[in-house]
Amino acid sequence: MSLKISELPLAARLGLLALLAACSVLSLDMGGAARRAWQAFPPPQDRPLPEGLSAFALAAAMGDSARAASDIGYINCLQYMGGRNASDGFWAKTLPLYSEVQWLDPGFKHANVEGISALGWLYRRPLEAERLARASLASDHKEARYGAYIAALAYQKHLNSAGALGILETEVRRPDAPDMLLRVVGNLILQQRNWREALGYWTWVQTRAREQQTLDMATRTLTLIRRHLAAPRAPAAPTRTTD
């Protein structure tokens, strides 16, 4: 089993952070428009501290390495989400992990949207998803997506998947929509039992997905949809007539 970054000693993680920060300074990613976008946000220590903030994140923020630390934090999110449920309350660390990334770098929109999608629809914890969405919106009020997610979560809390789908179908067509959202919308369409729409959607997903997990899910889902569409329909019950 490969060692996760979160399992490294704090000193080792800080050393990795220093190396990553040095590489970032030398790269084009920290120059030009990317640098200006990063500087548009106040430093993390000027924003409310999320619950469960790690010593690593706090040390990175105080050491002016928050943006590099957010990349490491996001890797932690992916490793945690891709692992088994270690009897921690059904991936209970999802909100703290993604909240830490959001606190370190509010401009990391992909991670924020992914975390909201996972909490709201994969793990069915819309209240926690809303907390992450509202924190993201408070830090970056110009990003309209967060407001759309809050509205979709309002439908989800009332078990109105059709209402949530009506909002998320627009979001999923964005070129930067995370694969997590692609899978969420696909499941919501299946819940509506609109098999023709589901067939078209999951076929489109095969051309759009970036992650192998999504491609594998599309293959399995399309097989089930085609099997359903090919199944003979039960004959309609005869109606009683009177002479």
C-alpha positions in Angstrom: 0.0 0.0 0.0 1.4 3.4 -1.0 1.9 5.9 1.8 -0.5 8.8 1.8 0.8 12.4 2.1 -1.4 12.9 5.2 0.4 10.0 6.9 3.8 11.6 6.6 5.3 13.3 9.7 4.6 17.1 9.8 8.3 17.9 9.3 8.3 15.8 6.1 5.2 17.5 4.8 6.6 20.9 5.5 9.8 19.9 3.6 7.6 18.8 0.7 5.8 22.1 0.9 9.0 24.1 0.7 10.1 22.1 -2.4 6.8 22.6 -4.1 6.7 26.3 -3.2 10.2 26.8 -4.7 9.2 25.0 -7.9 6.0 27.1 -8.1 8.0 30.3 -7.9 10.2 29.2 -10.8 7.2 28.1 -12.9 5.0 30.2 -15.2 2.0 29.2 -13.1 2.9 31.7 -10.4 3.5 34.5 -12.9 1.3 36.8 -14.8 -2.5 36.4 -14.6 -2.2 33.4 -12.2 -0.3 35.6 -9.7 -2.7 38.5 -10.0 -5.7 36.2 -9.5 -4.0 34.7 -6.4 -3.2 38.1 -4.9 -6.9 39.2 -5.4 -7.8 37.2 -2.3 -7.0 38.2 1.2 -4.4 36.0 3.0 -5.9 32.9 4.7 -5.3 34.2 8.2 -7.7 37.1 7.4 -10.5 34.7 6.7 -12.5 32.6 9.3 -10.7 29.4 10.3 -12.5 26.2 9.2 -13.1 23.5 11.7 -10.5 20.8 11.9 -7.8 22.9 10.4 -4.5 20.9 10.4 -1.2 22.2 11.9 0.3 21.7 8.4 -2.2 24.1 6.8 -1.8 26.7 9.5 2.0 26.6 9.3 1.8 26.9 5.5 -0.4 30.0 5.7 1.8 31.6 8.3 4.8 30.8 6.1 3.3 32.4 3.0 3.0 29.1 1.2 -0.8 28.7 1.3 -1.2 28.2 -2.4 1.4 25.5 -2.7 -0.1 23.8 0.5 -3.6 23.8 -1.2 -2.2 21.6 -3.9 -0.9 19.1 -1.3 -4.2 19.4 0.5 -6.1 18.5 -2.7 -3.9 15.4 -3.2 -5.0 14.4 0.4 -8.6 14.9 -0.7 -8.2 12.6 -3.7 -6.3 9.9 -1.7 -8.9 10.0 1.0 -11.9 9.9 -1.4 -10.3 7.1 -3.3 -9.6 4.9 -0.3 -11.8 2.6 1.7 -14.2 3.8 4.4 -12.0 3.3 7.5 -14.9 3.3 9.9 -14.8 7.1 10.2 -18.4 7.8 9.7 -18.8 7.3 6.0 -16.0 9.5 4.7 -16.6 12.0 7.6 -13.3 13.8 6.9 -14.5 15.0 3.4 -15.7 18.4 4.6 -12.7 19.2 6.8 -10.3 18.2 4.0 -12.0 20.2 1.3 -12.6 23.2 3.6 -8.9 23.3 4.3 -8.1 23.5 0.6 -10.8 26.2 0.2 -9.3 28.2 3.1 -5.8 27.9 1.7 -6.8 28.9 -1.9 -10.3 30.3 -2.6 -9.4 30.4 -6.2 -9.1 26.6 -6.4 -12.6 26.4 -7.9 -12.2 22.9 -9.3 -11.6 21.5 -5.8 -14.4 23.6 -4.2 -17.0 22.4 -6.8 -15.8 18.8 -6.5 -16.1 18.8 -2.7 -19.6 20.4 -2.8 -20.7 17.8 -5.4 -19.3 14.9 -3.4 -20.9 16.0 -0.1 -24.2 17.0 -1.6 -25.0 14.0 -3.9 -22.4 11.2 -3.5 -22.4 11.1 0.3 -25.9 12.7 0.7 -24.9 15.3 3.2 -26.4 18.5 1.8 -26.0 20.5 5.0 -22.2 20.0 4.9 -22.1 20.7 1.2 -23.9 23.9 1.8 -21.4 24.9 4.4 -18.6 24.4 1.9 -20.5 26.2 -0.8 -21.3 29.2 1.4 -17.7 29.5 2.6 -16.6 29.4 -1.0 -19.1 32.1 -2.0 -18.0 34.3 1.0 -14.4 34.1 -0.2 -15.1 34.5 -3.9 -18.5 36.3 -4.2 -17.9 36.9 -8.0 -18.1 33.1 -8.7 -21.7 32.5 -9.7 -21.4 28.8 -9.6 -21.5 28.7 -5.8 -24.8 30.4 -5.7 -26.2 27.8 -8.3 -24.9 25.0 -6.1 -26.6 26.4 -3.0 -29.9 26.6 -4.9 -29.5 23.0 -6.1 -28.7 21.9 -2.6 -31.9 23.6 -1.4 -33.9 21.3 -3.7 -31.8 18.3 -2.6 -32.6 18.9 1.1 -36.2 18.6 0.2 -35.6 15.4 -1.8 -36.4 17.2 -5.1 -33.9 15.6 -7.4 -35.7 17.0 -10.5 -35.2 20.6 -9.2 -31.6 20.0 -8.4 -31.1 18.5 -11.9 -32.6 21.5 -13.5 -29.8 23.7 -12.1 -26.9 21.3 -12.4 -27.6 20.4 -16.1 -26.4 23.8 -17.0 -23.3 23.6 -14.7 -22.2 20.2 -16.1 -21.8 21.6 -19.6 -19.1 24.0 -18.5 -15.7 22.9 -19.9 -14.2 23.0 -16.4 -16.9 21.0 -14.6 -15.3 18.3 -12.5 -15.9 14.6 -13.3 -17.6 14.3 -10.0 -20.3 16.5 -11.2 -20.7 14.5 -14.4 -21.4 11.4 -12.4 -23.8 13.2 -10.1 -25.9 14.6 -12.9 -25.9 11.2 -14.6 -27.3 9.6 -11.5 -29.9 12.3 -11.1 -31.1 11.6 -14.7 -31.3 7.9 -14.0 -33.5 8.7 -10.9 -36.0 10.3 -13.3 -36.1 7.1 -15.3 -35.9 9.0 -18.5 -33.9 6.3 -20.3 -33.6 8.0 -23.7 -32.2 11.2 -22.0 -29.9 9.0 -19.9 -28.6 7.2 -23.0 -27.7 10.5 -24.7 -26.2 12.0 -21.6 -23.9 9.1 -20.7 -22.9 8.8 -24.4 -21.8 12.4 -24.2 -20.0 11.7 -20.9 -17.7 9.2 -22.8 -16.5 12.1 -25.0 -16.0 14.5 -22.1 -14.7 12.6 -19.1 -11.1 13.0 -17.9 -11.0 10.3 -15.2 -11.0 6.6 -15.8 -13.5 6.1 -13.0 -16.0 8.2 -14.9 -15.3 6.4 -18.2 -15.8 3.0 -16.5 -19.0 4.2 -14.9 -20.3 5.4 -18.3 -19.6 2.0 -19.9 -21.4 0.1 -17.1 -24.3 2.5 -17.1 -24.8 2.5 -20.9 -24.9 -1.3 -20.8 -27.7 -1.2 -18.3 -29.6 1.5 -20.1 -29.4 -0.3 -23.5 -30.5 -3.5 -21.8 -33.5 -1.7 -20.3 -34.4 -0.1 -23.6 -34.2 -3.4 -25.4 -36.4 -5.2 -22.9 -39.9 -6.0 -24.2 -42.6 -3.8 -22.7 -45.4 -5.5 -20.8 -48.7 -5.4 -22.7 -51.2 -2.9 -21.5 -53.9 -4.3 -19.3 -57.1 -4.7 -21.3 -59.9 -2.2 -20.5 -63.3 -3.5 -19.6 -66.0 -2.6 -22.1 -69.7 -2.7 -21.6 -72.3 -3.6 -24.3 
